[in-house]
């Protein structure tokens, strides 16, 4: 093949290759969502979140995460955080509310949400964030891994950083229903079938150890459940007497077979609608 032909092929491939993604103007928003195919950081003007004061029963986790986030926003040392535990107890709500609280204090901090399925692209995302003057919370909701899932290897680029190291201006927060990010039965299966049981699961199980903060969320008591709803009523001006609230809320939880912050909000959404109160 002639040099002229090779040159034409090279030029054609160069035209077909997508141009490197340019970092967006981070002055335009405080929150972004990372998309792939094609890569894009999409600004979000109206983030779905609740006021920090409305998160009941998670005081210790709230205070710890708020202080850790504030330290990071101020340019001080801070830890990656794993929020794990019961479903519907406000793990992702807490991350978004803490970010809003820190921004309200006048600190420049951006939050970027990425899906677990897109962890394979995290190195490209970090390359975009690394050169920015801003500081970023990289947030992944509902993080977990199955037996044959290799996405956890990409996550190590965020937690450990490899040769380059994690960018000083990026901190990683994740939520999960599992403390060790993979089902217990899969951990036990690998241990039982491996030649060296301890080494078989060490790589995956130790992934959660790379988070400096572990914040546990546990099922709420009935009093906490009712306090959540009362807090929503007070915040949105919904009038209802205590006995009626208790009877309806307990019945609502019974029909769902669970009690959590999510169930409390679902009942309150129904109540507000019946009272003619818009929650937008």
Backbone as CSV, one residue per row, in Angstrom:
resi,resn,N_x,N_y,N_z,CA_x,CA_y,CA_z,C_x,C_y,C_z
1,UNK,0.847,-1.193,0.000,0.000,0.000,0.000,0.882,1.242,0.000
2,UNK,0.561,2.196,-0.865,1.400,3.384,-1.000,1.245,4.320,0.181
3,UNK,2.243,5.188,0.372,2.190,6.184,1.432,1.004,7.134,1.240
4,UNK,0.701,7.428,-0.026,-0.409,8.332,-0.331,-1.738,7.728,0.128
5,UNK,-1.887,6.431,-0.123,-3.115,5.741,0.306,-3.214,5.703,1.822
6,UNK,-2.111,5.388,2.479,-2.101,5.355,3.945,-2.441,6.714,4.533
7,UNK,-1.954,7.753,3.896,-2.235,9.108,4.369,-3.719,9.415,4.262
8,UNK,-4.338,8.996,3.122,-5.769,9.241,2.944,-6.586,8.483,3.991
9,UNK,-6.184,7.245,4.278,-6.891,6.453,5.290,-6.772,7.109,6.658
10,UNK,-5.567,7.562,6.994,-5.341,8.211,8.289,-6.181,9.477,8.409
11,UNK,-6.236,10.263,7.337,-7.025,11.496,7.373,-8.512,11.194,7.506
12,UNK,-8.976,10.117,6.846,-10.388,9.738,6.945,-10.743,9.294,8.355
13,UNK,-9.856,8.503,8.972,-10.089,8.062,10.347,-10.103,9.247,11.313
14,UNK,-9.251,10.207,11.076,-9.194,11.386,11.933,-10.486,12.191,11.840
15,UNK,-11.056,12.265,10.641,-12.310,12.984,10.465,-13.458,12.253,11.155
16,UNK,-13.391,10.913,11.149,-14.456,10.113,11.756,-14.381,10.103,13.272
17,UNK,-13.208,10.255,13.829,-13.040,10.180,15.284,-13.715,11.375,15.949
18,UNK,-14.440,11.161,17.036,-15.082,12.276,17.720,-14.046,13.192,18.353
19,UNK,-14.345,14.467,18.331,-13.440,15.436,18.955,-13.461,15.257,20.459
20,UNK,-12.335,15.467,21.140,-12.315,15.353,22.602,-13.351,16.287,23.222
21,UNK,-14.037,15.758,24.246,-15.071,16.552,24.906,-14.449,17.704,25.671
22,UNK,-14.942,18.902,25.422,-14.464,20.071,26.148,-15.240,20.205,27.454
23,UNK,-14.561,20.631,28.498,-15.225,20.826,29.788,-16.264,21.929,29.649
24,UNK,-17.425,21.767,30.270,-18.454,22.796,30.176,-18.082,24.022,31.004
25,UNK,-18.882,25.051,30.862,-18.711,26.244,31.688,-19.332,25.961,33.049
26,UNK,-18.491,25.613,34.027,-19.007,25.217,35.327,-19.595,26.386,36.125
27,UNK,-19.504,27.596,35.587,-20.131,28.735,36.249,-21.655,28.689,36.114
28,UNK,-22.144,27.871,35.169,-23.564,27.913,34.842,-24.472,27.144,35.773
29,UNK,-23.946,26.203,36.570,-24.800,25.398,37.450,-23.960,24.786,38.557
30,UNK,-24.647,24.316,39.597,-23.964,23.647,40.710,-24.084,22.134,40.626
31,UNK,-24.934,21.640,39.718,-25.165,20.199,39.621,-25.132,19.764,38.160
32,UNK,-24.574,18.558,37.926,-24.447,18.026,36.569,-24.723,16.528,36.590
33,UNK,-25.157,16.017,35.446,-25.318,14.571,35.261,-24.393,14.146,34.127
34,UNK,-23.649,13.061,34.352,-22.711,12.555,33.355,-23.413,11.542,32.456
35,UNK,-23.395,11.798,31.159,-23.949,10.875,30.174,-22.827,10.360,29.279
36,UNK,-23.041,9.188,28.721,-22.091,8.643,27.747,-22.823,8.338,26.446
37,UNK,-22.025,8.110,25.403,-22.546,7.772,24.067,-23.504,8.815,23.533
38,UNK,-23.082,10.042,23.293,-21.708,10.537,23.490,-21.503,11.086,24.906
39,UNK,-20.224,11.263,25.264,-19.908,11.833,26.568,-20.460,13.252,26.664
40,UNK,-21.064,13.555,27.810,-21.586,14.913,28.014,-21.833,15.142,29.496
41,UNK,-21.501,16.331,29.964,-21.851,16.778,31.306,-23.031,17.731,31.162
42,UNK,-24.191,17.277,31.597,-25.422,18.041,31.401,-25.752,18.821,32.677
43,UNK,-25.832,20.148,32.605,-26.157,20.939,33.800,-27.603,20.736,34.227
44,UNK,-27.829,20.685,35.544,-29.167,20.542,36.116,-29.455,21.787,36.954
45,UNK,-30.462,22.542,36.555,-30.763,23.790,37.256,-31.621,23.553,38.500
46,UNK,-32.561,22.618,38.419,-33.468,22.355,39.531,-33.271,20.921,40.018
47,UNK,-32.470,20.778,41.066,-32.159,19.453,41.604,-33.300,18.972,42.487
48,UNK,-33.690,17.710,42.329,-34.736,17.120,43.162,-34.149,16.779,44.530
49,UNK,-34.502,17.563,45.542,-33.971,17.325,46.887,-34.870,17.971,47.926
50,UNK,-34.659,17.591,49.177,-35.424,18.151,50.289,-34.470,18.926,51.194
51,UNK,-35.039,19.795,52.005,-34.218,20.559,52.936,-33.595,19.627,53.966
52,UNK,-32.376,19.928,54.345,-31.637,19.074,55.282,-32.387,18.897,56.603
53,UNK,-33.113,19.916,57.023,-33.827,19.857,58.301,-34.968,18.847,58.294
54,UNK,-35.413,18.422,57.117,-36.534,17.491,57.018,-36.103,16.030,57.082
55,UNK,-34.806,15.780,57.127,-34.308,14.404,57.220,-34.208,14.018,58.692
56,UNK,-35.148,13.187,59.130,-35.288,12.827,60.543,-34.686,11.444,60.803
57,UNK,-34.061,11.285,61.968,-33.561,9.979,62.382,-32.195,9.630,61.847
58,UNK,-31.519,10.569,61.194,-30.176,10.304,60.647,-29.206,11.386,61.116
59,UNK,-29.387,11.847,62.342,-28.624,13.000,62.840,-27.116,12.780,62.777
60,UNK,-26.656,11.619,63.242,-25.213,11.382,63.288,-24.620,11.338,61.877
61,UNK,-25.292,10.601,60.982,-24.821,10.528,59.595,-24.866,11.901,58.939
62,UNK,-25.921,12.656,59.215,-26.055,14.010,58.651,-24.900,14.888,59.083
63,UNK,-24.629,14.919,60.373,-23.578,15.806,60.890,-22.199,15.389,60.376
64,UNK,-21.952,14.076,60.323,-20.654,13.581,59.861,-20.435,13.913,58.389
65,UNK,-21.448,13.654,57.570,-21.299,13.905,56.131,-21.221,15.402,55.843
66,UNK,-21.969,16.189,56.580,-21.941,17.635,56.381,-20.558,18.196,56.695
67,UNK,-19.964,17.757,57.786,-18.641,18.258,58.165,-17.573,17.793,57.165
68,UNK,-17.665,16.542,56.722,-16.717,16.017,55.745,-16.811,16.805,54.432
69,UNK,-18.028,17.099,54.019,-18.248,17.833,52.772,-17.772,19.274,52.898
70,UNK,-18.031,19.867,54.034,-17.594,21.248,54.270,-16.068,21.340,54.250
71,UNK,-15.395,20.364,54.864,-13.929,20.345,54.845,-13.410,20.299,53.408
72,UNK,-13.998,19.414,52.624,-13.565,19.266,51.232,-13.788,20.555,50.446
73,UNK,-14.964,21.169,50.622,-15.281,22.402,49.899,-14.327,23.533,50.273
74,UNK,-13.795,23.476,51.490,-12.854,24.504,51.959,-11.412,24.202,51.550
75,UNK,-11.206,23.129,50.809,-9.860,22.788,50.364,-9.079,21.968,51.360
76,UNK,-9.752,21.432,52.363,-9.089,20.622,53.384,-9.232,19.136,53.053
77,UNK,-8.530,18.303,53.821,-8.605,16.866,53.576,-9.983,16.335,53.959
78,UNK,-10.445,15.330,53.200,-11.761,14.735,53.438,-11.765,13.327,52.867
79,UNK,-12.735,12.519,53.294,-12.806,11.110,52.911,-13.906,10.835,51.901
80,UNK,-13.649,9.874,51.006,-14.739,9.319,50.207,-15.732,8.661,51.167
81,UNK,-17.018,8.683,50.821,-18.036,8.189,51.748,-18.948,7.168,51.094
82,UNK,-19.230,6.099,51.845,-20.204,5.083,51.440,-21.371,5.136,52.417
83,UNK,-22.555,5.456,51.910,-23.774,5.474,52.707,-24.521,4.186,52.392
84,UNK,-24.632,3.299,53.371,-25.191,1.983,53.117,-26.306,1.674,54.105
85,UNK,-27.183,0.764,53.713,-28.198,0.312,54.652,-29.592,0.246,54.069
86,UNK,-30.575,0.384,54.955,-31.976,0.136,54.616,-32.469,1.012,53.469
87,UNK,-33.306,0.427,52.645,-33.904,1.153,51.534,-34.823,2.264,52.051
88,UNK,-34.841,3.357,51.305,-35.804,4.409,51.586,-35.534,5.235,52.815
89,UNK,-34.326,5.142,53.378,-34.027,5.877,54.612,-33.238,7.170,54.363
90,UNK,-33.221,7.635,53.125,-32.692,8.969,52.858,-31.221,9.050,52.525
91,UNK,-30.638,7.965,52.043,-29.197,7.991,51.732,-28.891,8.983,50.613
92,UNK,-29.551,8.809,49.469,-29.294,9.719,48.354,-29.821,11.114,48.648
93,UNK,-30.931,11.208,49.370,-31.469,12.525,49.748,-30.468,13.287,50.606
94,UNK,-29.786,12.570,51.498,-28.818,13.214,52.368,-27.651,13.779,51.568
95,UNK,-27.150,13.042,50.592,-26.033,13.526,49.773,-26.422,14.826,49.083
96,UNK,-27.590,14.838,48.446,-28.015,16.028,47.708,-28.317,17.197,48.643
97,UNK,-28.889,16.913,49.804,-29.219,17.979,50.749,-27.969,18.572,51.388
98,UNK,-26.982,17.721,51.683,-25.720,18.209,52.239,-25.010,19.105,51.228
99,UNK,-25.014,18.705,49.977,-24.406,19.549,48.942,-25.085,20.917,48.902
100,UNK,-26.414,20.932,48.937,-27.151,22.196,48.902,-26.825,23.061,50.119
101,UNK,-26.686,22.419,51.288,-26.393,23.167,52.506,-25.014,23.814,52.443
102,UNK,-24.046,23.094,51.903,-22.687,23.628,51.789,-22.644,24.781,50.783
103,UNK,-23.346,24.642,49.667,-23.407,25.715,48.672,-24.084,26.945,49.271
104,UNK,-25.120,26.718,50.093,-25.828,27.829,50.736,-24.930,28.596,51.702
105,UNK,-23.868,27.949,52.177,-22.908,28.632,53.048,-21.942,29.509,52.259
106,UNK,-22.072,29.507,50.944,-21.218,30.348,50.103,-19.979,29.660,49.583
107,UNK,-19.913,28.330,49.729,-18.747,27.580,49.255,-18.990,27.073,47.844
108,UNK,-17.956,27.143,46.995,-18.064,26.674,45.617,-17.854,25.165,45.576
109,UNK,-18.927,24.444,45.355,-18.855,22.992,45.288,-19.878,22.505,44.265
110,UNK,-19.428,21.697,43.331,-20.299,21.129,42.310,-20.559,19.659,42.632
111,UNK,-21.714,19.174,42.202,-22.011,17.748,42.337,-22.260,17.179,40.948
112,UNK,-21.648,16.025,40.672,-21.801,15.351,39.383,-22.320,13.943,39.663
113,UNK,-23.488,13.631,39.140,-24.062,12.294,39.329,-23.747,11.425,38.121
114,UNK,-23.312,10.205,38.390,-23.081,9.248,37.306,-23.745,7.918,37.661
115,UNK,-24.176,7.185,36.642,-24.811,5.898,36.839,-23.761,4.807,37.024
116,UNK,-24.120,3.784,37.774,-23.195,2.665,37.988,-22.780,2.046,36.658
117,UNK,-23.707,1.984,35.704,-23.412,1.380,34.405,-22.360,2.163,33.632
118,UNK,-22.127,3.422,34.014,-21.172,4.267,33.301,-19.817,4.355,34.000
119,UNK,-19.583,3.511,34.991,-18.316,3.571,35.716,-17.119,3.298,34.808
120,UNK,-17.351,2.562,33.742,-16.267,2.297,32.809,-15.726,3.545,32.142
121,UNK,-16.496,4.627,32.168,-16.081,5.892,31.550,-15.507,6.871,32.564
122,UNK,-15.313,6.416,33.793,-14.956,7.358,34.857,-13.610,8.032,34.611
123,UNK,-12.680,7.353,33.946,-11.381,7.977,33.692,-11.536,9.188,32.770
124,UNK,-12.463,9.099,31.820,-12.701,10.241,30.928,-13.330,11.394,31.687
125,UNK,-14.227,11.066,32.596,-14.859,12.101,33.402,-13.845,12.782,34.318
126,UNK,-13.003,11.983,34.959,-11.992,12.558,35.851,-11.034,13.465,35.103
127,UNK,-10.737,13.118,33.853,-9.845,13.954,33.050,-10.456,15.335,32.823
128,UNK,-11.783,15.377,32.681,-12.465,16.664,32.501,-12.453,17.490,33.784
129,UNK,-12.661,16.807,34.921,-12.777,17.520,36.201,-11.415,17.921,36.757
130,UNK,-10.394,17.163,36.419,-9.065,17.364,37.004,-8.537,18.777,36.784
131,UNK,-8.763,19.341,35.610,-8.182,20.644,35.298,-9.011,21.830,35.730
132,UNK,-10.154,21.576,36.366,-11.028,22.681,36.753,-10.578,23.325,38.058
133,UNK,-10.928,24.581,38.214,-10.631,25.295,39.466,-11.654,24.973,40.546
134,UNK,-12.760,24.328,40.162,-13.805,23.984,41.131,-13.520,22.644,41.799
135,UNK,-14.259,22.398,42.880,-14.200,21.120,43.569,-15.516,20.393,43.327
136,UNK,-15.424,19.053,43.197,-16.572,18.269,42.763,-16.846,17.092,43.692
137,UNK,-18.132,16.876,43.992,-18.595,15.631,44.573,-19.047,14.746,43.422
138,UNK,-18.408,13.611,43.252,-18.827,12.636,42.250,-19.733,11.642,42.958
139,UNK,-20.997,11.571,42.538,-22.024,10.840,43.268,-22.586,9.704,42.427
140,UNK,-22.588,8.498,43.011,-23.165,7.327,42.349,-24.190,6.697,43.287
141,UNK,-25.438,6.679,42.859,-26.534,6.171,43.686,-26.752,4.684,43.429
142,UNK,-27.117,3.960,44.496,-27.472,2.540,44.393,-26.342,1.722,43.778
143,UNK,-25.168,1.837,44.350,-23.977,1.149,43.848,-23.919,-0.277,44.388
144,UNK,-23.743,-1.233,43.498,-23.552,-2.629,43.899,-22.973,-3.389,42.713
145,UNK,-22.431,-4.575,42.998,-21.777,-5.367,41.953,-22.210,-6.819,42.059
146,UNK,-22.371,-7.442,40.902,-22.722,-8.856,40.858,-21.459,-9.692,40.656
147,UNK,-21.641,-10.993,40.619,-20.507,-11.923,40.586,-19.581,-11.681,39.389
148,UNK,-20.169,-11.424,38.209,-19.369,-11.298,36.993,-19.232,-9.842,36.539
149,UNK,-19.361,-8.931,37.462,-19.350,-7.505,37.146,-17.945,-6.936,37.346
150,UNK,-17.373,-6.369,36.290,-16.024,-5.812,36.362,-16.008,-4.300,36.554
151,UNK,-17.185,-3.686,36.747,-17.213,-2.230,36.908,-16.452,-1.780,38.162
152,UNK,-16.323,-2.701,39.129,-15.634,-2.320,40.363,-14.179,-1.940,40.099
153,UNK,-13.608,-2.485,39.026,-12.223,-2.137,38.692,-12.113,-0.668,38.309
154,UNK,-13.127,-0.148,37.615,-13.130,1.266,37.249,-13.297,2.146,38.476
155,UNK,-14.066,1.651,39.454,-14.279,2.442,40.663,-12.976,2.686,41.416
156,UNK,-12.046,1.757,41.302,-10.759,1.925,41.978,-10.020,3.161,41.475
157,UNK,-10.300,3.550,40.217,-9.663,4.763,39.679,-10.117,5.996,40.446
158,UNK,-11.335,5.944,40.973,-11.849,7.066,41.763,-11.317,7.003,43.190
159,UNK,-11.308,5.803,43.765,-10.952,5.662,45.173,-9.440,5.671,45.390
160,UNK,-8.691,5.053,44.483,-7.236,4.980,44.624,-6.501,5.857,43.626
161,UNK,-7.028,5.939,42.405,-6.453,6.847,41.414,-5.348,6.279,40.558
162,UNK,-4.825,5.096,40.860,-3.760,4.534,40.047,-2.509,5.401,40.083
163,UNK,-1.800,5.437,38.986,-0.547,6.193,38.912,-0.795,7.694,39.054
164,UNK,-1.842,8.161,38.391,-2.123,9.600,38.423,-2.616,10.059,39.791
165,UNK,-3.294,9.164,40.486,-3.893,9.571,41.751,-5.238,10.223,41.516
166,UNK,-6.123,10.104,42.495,-7.420,10.765,42.374,-7.209,12.271,42.367
167,UNK,-7.888,12.981,41.474,-7.736,14.438,41.453,-8.036,15.047,42.817
168,UNK,-7.229,16.002,43.226,-7.427,16.630,44.529,-8.766,17.349,44.631
169,UNK,-9.345,17.687,43.477,-10.593,18.444,43.498,-11.829,17.559,43.305
170,UNK,-11.676,16.241,43.481,-12.797,15.308,43.317,-12.911,14.417,44.554
171,UNK,-14.136,14.301,45.070,-14.435,13.406,46.187,-15.591,12.515,45.749
172,UNK,-15.578,11.243,46.166,-16.576,10.287,45.703,-17.521,9.894,46.831
173,UNK,-18.829,10.061,46.595,-19.871,9.616,47.514,-20.733,8.578,46.799
174,UNK,-21.028,7.471,47.475,-21.876,6.434,46.893,-22.891,5.964,47.914
175,UNK,-24.050,5.520,47.436,-25.040,4.886,48.297,-25.218,3.446,47.846
176,UNK,-25.549,2.587,48.800,-25.743,1.178,48.480,-26.596,0.534,49.557
177,UNK,-27.359,-0.465,49.173,-28.094,-1.245,50.170,-27.188,-2.285,50.823
178,UNK,-25.985,-2.472,50.272,-25.068,-3.498,50.761,-23.802,-2.866,51.313
179,UNK,-23.403,-3.301,52.471,-22.206,-2.746,53.096,-20.953,-3.099,52.304
180,UNK,-20.912,-4.303,51.739,-19.728,-4.739,50.986,-19.937,-4.683,49.478
181,UNK,-21.016,-4.040,49.032,-21.253,-3.737,47.621,-21.517,-4.955,46.752
182,UNK,-21.592,-6.144,47.344,-21.967,-7.332,46.577,-22.777,-8.244,47.502
183,UNK,-23.695,-9.066,46.962,-24.552,-9.893,47.804,-23.761,-10.871,48.659
184,UNK,-24.232,-11.087,49.877,-23.550,-11.995,50.789,-23.475,-13.418,50.236
185,UNK,-24.535,-13.868,49.538,-24.495,-15.242,49.031,-23.421,-15.411,47.967
186,UNK,-23.136,-14.341,47.212,-22.073,-14.426,46.217,-20.706,-14.454,46.884
187,UNK,-20.567,-13.700,47.975,-19.313,-13.741,48.729,-19.066,-15.153,49.247
188,UNK,-20.122,-15.763,49.821,-19.974,-17.097,50.389,-19.727,-18.135,49.294
189,UNK,-20.383,-17.978,48.149,-20.176,-18.935,47.051,-18.741,-18.914,46.560
190,UNK,-18.179,-17.707,46.428,-16.803,-17.608,45.968,-15.841,-18.185,46.998
191,UNK,-16.126,-17.963,48.273,-15.256,-18.510,49.328,-15.270,-20.035,49.300
192,UNK,-16.465,-20.607,49.104,-16.596,-22.065,49.192,-15.992,-22.786,47.992
193,UNK,-15.944,-22.111,46.827,-15.467,-22.772,45.616,-14.032,-22.420,45.237
194,UNK,-13.403,-21.508,45.980,-12.076,-21.045,45.593,-10.974,-21.940,46.175
195,UNK,-9.857,-21.991,45.466,-8.692,-22.707,45.979,-8.164,-21.978,47.214
196,UNK,-8.093,-20.671,47.118,-7.706,-19.852,48.257,-8.879,-18.941,48.600
197,UNK,-9.760,-19.371,49.516,-11.001,-18.640,49.780,-10.784,-17.184,50.166
198,UNK,-9.762,-16.899,50.953,-9.574,-15.525,51.414,-9.210,-14.582,50.281
199,UNK,-8.419,-15.098,49.297,-8.015,-14.256,48.179,-9.101,-14.125,47.124
200,UNK,-10.011,-15.098,47.060,-11.012,-15.130,45.999,-11.910,-13.900,46.015
201,UNK,-12.255,-13.438,47.209,-13.195,-12.314,47.294,-12.548,-11.055,47.834
202,UNK,-11.270,-11.121,48.158,-10.627,-9.974,48.794,-10.718,-8.722,47.938
203,UNK,-10.535,-8.866,46.622,-10.496,-7.699,45.754,-11.833,-6.963,45.757
204,UNK,-12.932,-7.715,45.684,-14.242,-7.080,45.643,-14.698,-6.607,47.025
205,UNK,-14.527,-7.458,48.025,-14.987,-7.101,49.359,-14.208,-5.917,49.906
206,UNK,-12.900,-5.879,49.615,-12.077,-4.797,50.151,-12.353,-3.465,49.474
207,UNK,-13.148,-3.483,48.417,-13.481,-2.237,47.736,-14.165,-1.274,48.691
208,UNK,-15.068,-1.782,49.514,-15.768,-0.905,50.456,-14.809,-0.357,51.508
209,UNK,-13.710,-1.071,51.775,-12.729,-0.592,52.750,-12.002,0.653,52.258
210,UNK,-12.060,0.913,50.968,-11.379,2.072,50.412,-12.150,3.370,50.659
211,UNK,-13.373,3.258,51.165,-14.127,4.438,51.567,-13.717,4.811,52.996
212,UNK,-13.302,6.057,53.177,-12.889,6.478,54.515,-14.039,6.593,55.494
213,UNK,-15.230,6.905,54.967,-16.424,7.025,55.807,-17.430,5.947,55.444
214,UNK,-17.881,5.205,56.448,-19.007,4.289,56.299,-20.129,4.823,57.169
215,UNK,-21.233,5.183,56.547,-22.367,5.715,57.293,-23.550,4.760,57.129
216,UNK,-23.966,4.135,58.237,-25.035,3.138,58.184,-26.410,3.744,58.390
217,UNK,-27.394,3.243,57.634,-28.782,3.683,57.727,-29.643,2.470,58.052
218,UNK,-30.441,2.598,59.106,-31.211,1.465,59.606,-32.708,1.789,59.596
219,UNK,-33.562,0.755,59.591,-35.010,1.011,59.573,-35.418,1.932,60.720
220,UNK,-36.365,2.809,60.449,-36.777,3.786,61.460,-37.843,3.203,62.382
221,UNK,-37.952,3.789,63.547,-39.003,3.415,64.487,-40.312,4.087,64.074
222,UNK,-41.405,3.674,64.689,-42.694,4.292,64.354,-42.712,5.765,64.750
223,UNK,-42.099,6.090,65.891,-42.055,7.488,66.315,-41.273,8.340,65.315
224,UNK,-40.163,7.819,64.803,-39.384,8.553,63.806,-40.169,8.699,62.505
225,UNK,-40.871,7.640,62.136,-41.708,7.666,60.930,-42.767,8.762,61.034
226,UNK,-43.437,8.842,62.167,-44.467,9.865,62.367,-43.851,11.260,62.455
227,UNK,-42.670,11.354,63.051,-41.987,12.651,63.137,-41.610,13.163,61.753
228,UNK,-41.214,12.256,60.856,-40.910,12.659,59.481,-42.136,13.312,58.833
229,UNK,-43.273,12.644,58.974,-44.496,13.151,58.343,-44.914,14.478,58.966
230,UNK,-44.819,14.582,60.280,-45.167,15.835,60.946,-44.241,16.957,60.480
231,UNK,-42.979,16.659,60.283,-42.041,17.660,59.792,-42.421,18.141,58.396
232,UNK,-42.841,17.207,57.526,-43.297,17.592,56.191,-44.542,18.480,56.279
233,UNK,-45.477,18.112,57.158,-46.703,18.898,57.318,-46.383,20.326,57.750
234,UNK,-45.496,20.470,58.715,-45.127,21.798,59.201,-44.433,22.618,58.113
235,UNK,-43.555,21.944,57.344,-42.787,22.656,56.321,-43.665,23.143,55.180
236,UNK,-44.707,22.376,54.850,-45.551,22.730,53.705,-46.905,23.310,54.112
237,UNK,-47.121,23.504,55.404,-48.356,24.126,55.860,-49.589,23.252,55.723
238,UNK,-49.434,21.934,55.865,-50.569,21.012,55.786,-51.157,20.830,57.189
239,UNK,-52.428,21.137,57.333,-53.097,21.063,58.633,-53.813,19.725,58.787
240,UNK,-53.505,19.010,59.882,-54.170,17.749,60.202,-53.965,17.475,61.685
241,UNK,-55.037,16.994,62.364,-54.886,16.749,63.794,-54.058,15.496,64.035
242,UNK,-53.446,15.441,65.207,-52.465,14.404,65.516,-53.048,12.997,65.453
243,UNK,-54.289,12.818,65.956,-54.886,11.479,65.973,-55.164,10.967,64.560
244,UNK,-55.690,11.862,63.712,-55.973,11.469,62.325,-54.678,11.147,61.585
245,UNK,-53.665,11.983,61.802,-52.368,11.751,61.162,-51.808,10.398,61.551
246,UNK,-51.850,10.095,62.834,-51.295,8.837,63.314,-52.043,7.639,62.723
247,UNK,-53.379,7.704,62.752,-54.180,6.580,62.265,-53.941,6.344,60.775
248,UNK,-53.944,7.427,59.987,-53.753,7.286,58.541,-52.342,6.821,58.203
249,UNK,-51.355,7.392,58.887,-49.964,7.065,58.584,-49.643,5.619,58.938
250,UNK,-50.172,5.137,60.057,-49.934,3.749,60.459,-50.609,2.790,59.478
251,UNK,-51.829,3.146,59.054,-52.510,2.305,58.062,-51.747,2.291,56.738
252,UNK,-51.218,3.463,56.353,-50.464,3.560,55.096,-49.235,2.654,55.125
253,UNK,-48.533,2.664,56.250,-47.326,1.832,56.354,-47.702,0.356,56.355
254,UNK,-48.840,0.027,56.968,-49.256,-1.373,57.040,-49.568,-1.924,55.652
255,UNK,-50.167,-1.102,54.803,-50.511,-1.574,53.461,-49.266,-1.806,52.614
256,UNK,-48.154,-1.184,52.974,-46.913,-1.347,52.217,-45.950,-2.336,52.855
257,UNK,-46.265,-2.755,54.059,-45.434,-3.759,54.704,-44.061,-3.270,55.098
258,UNK,-43.852,-1.933,55.159,-42.553,-1.399,55.541,-42.730,0.005,56.097
259,UNK,-41.690,0.455,56.757,-41.707,1.793,57.360,-40.354,2.429,57.082
260,UNK,-40.364,3.549,56.379,-39.120,4.218,56.017,-39.408,5.677,55.698
261,UNK,-38.344,6.427,55.451,-38.510,7.811,55.044,-39.236,7.922,53.717
262,UNK,-38.979,6.971,52.818,-39.650,6.997,51.513,-41.152,6.776,51.674
263,UNK,-41.526,5.822,52.523,-42.946,5.560,52.762,-43.594,6.773,53.424
264,UNK,-42.867,7.430,54.331,-43.388,8.632,54.980,-43.673,9.723,53.954
265,UNK,-42.758,9.916,53.008,-42.956,10.933,51.973,-44.112,10.563,51.050
266,UNK,-44.254,9.268,50.736,-45.347,8.838,49.873,-46.697,9.098,50.536
267,UNK,-46.788,8.816,51.838,-48.039,9.128,52.538,-48.286,10.629,52.540
268,UNK,-47.239,11.408,52.821,-47.416,12.858,52.864,-47.814,13.417,51.497
269,UNK,-47.261,12.859,50.424,-47.638,13.293,49.078,-49.133,13.097,48.850
270,UNK,-49.647,11.946,49.285,-51.084,11.673,49.176,-51.879,12.647,50.040
271,UNK,-51.428,12.873,51.260,-52.121,13.770,52.182,-52.167,15.187,51.634
272,UNK,-51.022,15.678,51.144,-50.970,17.030,50.604,-51.911,17.182,49.414
273,UNK,-51.980,16.155,48.574,-52.889,16.199,47.437,-54.335,16.288,47.873
274,UNK,-54.695,15.539,48.901,-56.071,15.574,49.416,-56.398,16.918,50.057
275,UNK,-55.380,17.580,50.583,-55.579,18.886,51.220,-55.459,20.038,50.217
276,UNK,-55.177,19.713,48.954,-55.066,20.770,47.945,-53.776,21.545,48.006
277,UNK,-52.709,20.927,48.542,-51.408,21.591,48.653,-50.480,21.059,47.570
278,UNK,-49.920,21.971,46.761,-48.975,21.576,45.716,-47.565,21.514,46.307
279,UNK,-46.819,20.496,45.912,-45.466,20.298,46.453,-44.377,20.715,45.474
280,UNK,-44.733,21.280,44.350,-43.739,21.664,43.352,-42.823,22.774,43.793
